[in-house]
Amino acid sequence: MSFLASILLFVIRFYMILISIRIFTSWLSLPYNKYTHYLSVIVDPFLNFFKRVFPLKVGFLDLSPLVPLLLLSLADTVVVDLLINNQVFGIGFIAGKLIFIVKYCLNVAVFIFCFSCIIILVMNIFMPMSYNPIVTMMRSFLDPIMSKLRRILKIHSYHSDRIYLIILIVFTIIVSMAGNYLLDFLAYQAVRLRF
């Protein structure tokens, strides 16, 4: 079983690396070469399937590749738990995997939100008058949150926008840490279930 698990884990993790590289190269818009061609032949059919089934987009940002990465990460944990750790398949196991999915979605959402805040903060400091469609898209979903924060917390400063962004980043990280701690606790309790 451990040999089979090792093979499965190698295949799963290697394919996740290929998907990550493919996503990165698509962002860079690299010129055609045989390596990117082979990579697209191996990875694109898999990604395109999930793009059709789960068309997740936020403005210009295509989030559909996160779904196969989630499923592969989930498959990785299933192989480790069942074939290596010999965990019992039951309600506790299923509950643990559901918690894993929630934690994955939480961390992805936090990363995207904090990344957007940091990009806008940097642009606000160094290039306040520049225009970028991606930054505009980020602002479109951050501005309503910023407006609510301004009504709750009054800051009278020339740099108030930057201060609000820093507050959002810190608050999001704190909430994320608390959420991860709670989910880890629930996952631990789920593992202890014997049915």
N, C-alpha and C positions, 0 to 999 in steps of 0.2 A: 504493500500500500504506500509506503514512504517513497519508493522509487517512482510509482505512478504519480504521486503527489508532486514530486520534484519536477517531473516532466511537464505536468499541467501548469505548475507555477511558473516554470521557465517560459512556456508558450504564452501564458496570459500576460506576464510582466513584459516580455519582449514585444508583444503586440501593442501593449499600452505605450511603450517607449516609441514605437513606430508611429502611433497615432499622434502622440505629443509632438514628434518631429514634423509630421505632416502639417499639423495645425500651425506650428511655428514658421515653416517654410511658406505656407499660404499667406501668412501675414506679411512676410518679407517680399513677396512677389518676385521670387528669384527667376532668372532666365532659364529656359528649358535646358536640361541636361539628362543624361541617362539615369542618374541616381534618383533624381526627383521623379522621373518617369516611372521607374520600377517601384518607387515608394507609393506613387499614386495608384498604380495597378493593384498593389497589395492592399492598400488601406481605403481608397476612395469608395469601392462598392459597399463596404461595411458602413462607412460614414454616411454615404448617400441614402442608404436604407433608413437610417435613423433620422436623417434630415427630412425624408418624406413622411415618416410615421410621427415624429415629434418635431414639427417645425417651430422650434423655439428661437425667437428673435427679439432683441431689444434694440430698436432703431436699426443701425447698421451692424450691430453685433449679433453674430450667429452663435447661439448657445447650444445647438443640437449636438455637437461633439461631446458635450458633457454627459449626455445620456449613455453612450457606449462606454465611456470611461467609468461611469458609475457602475454599470453592469459588470464590467471586467473587474473592478475593485471588489464588488460584491462576490463575484465568482472566486476571486483570490481568497477572500476570508472564509468562504464556504469550504474550499479545498483544505485550507489550513485547519479549520475547526473539525471537519469530519474525518479527513484522512490522516492528519498528523496528530492533532490533539485528542482524537477519538471522542469528540463531544457527542452527546446523545441528541438525535434529531427529534424535536418535539416542539411544544408550545414555547418553551424558553428559548430554543434555538431560533425559531421564526421571529419571536419578539426581539431578540438581539439583532437580527438582520434588518428588521424594520427600523430599529433605533439607529443602526449604521446608516441607512438611507437618509433618515432625517438629519443626522449629524453631517453627512456629506453635503446635503442641500444647504444646510445652515452655513457651513464653512465656505462653500462656493459663493453664496449670496453675500457673506461678509467680505470675502476677498474682492468681489466685483465692486461692492459699494465703497470699500476703503480705497481701492485702486482708483476709482472714479474721483473720490474726494481728493486724493493726493495729486492726481493729474491736474484737476481744476485749481488746486491750491498752488501748484508750481506754475501753471500758466498765469494765474492771478498775480503772482509775485514777479515773474520774469518777462512775461509777454501778455500784459493785460489787454492790449488793443488788437491782438492777432485773432484771426478767424480760422477755425478748424471744424469740419463737419462732425468729427468724432467727439470733440470736446463739446460742441453744441448739443449733440445727442445726450452726452452725460449730464449736461446742465438741465436738460429738459425733464429728467426724472429726479434730479437733486433739488431744483428750485422750489417745488411744492413743499419739500421737507424743510428747506431753509426758511421758507416763509412762515411755517408753523413755529419753527424754533425762534424766529425773530419776535413773534407775538408772545411767546412764553418767556423768553429771556431778552431783556432790553440791554443792548450794548451800544453805547454812544462813543464810537471811535471811527477814525478814518479807515482803519483796517478791520472793521467789524466782520466783513465777509470772510476774511482769512481766519479770524477768531472762531466764527461759527463753524467753519470747515474743520478746524482742529478739534473743536468740541465734539462734532459729529464722529470724527475718527476715533477719538478716545472713548466716547460713549459706546460706539459700536464694538470696539475691541473688548471693553468690559462686559457688555452683554453677551458677546460671543464666548468669552471665557466662562462666564456663569452658565451659559447654555451647554457648553461642552462638558463642564463639570457635572451638571445634572444628567446629561445623556450618558456619560461614562458610568455614573452611579446606577442609573436604570439598566444599562447594559450588564453591569456586574451582577445586579439582582436577577436579571433574566438568565444569565449563565448558571446561576445557582438553582434554578428551577429544574426539577428532576422529571418533568413530564412534558 
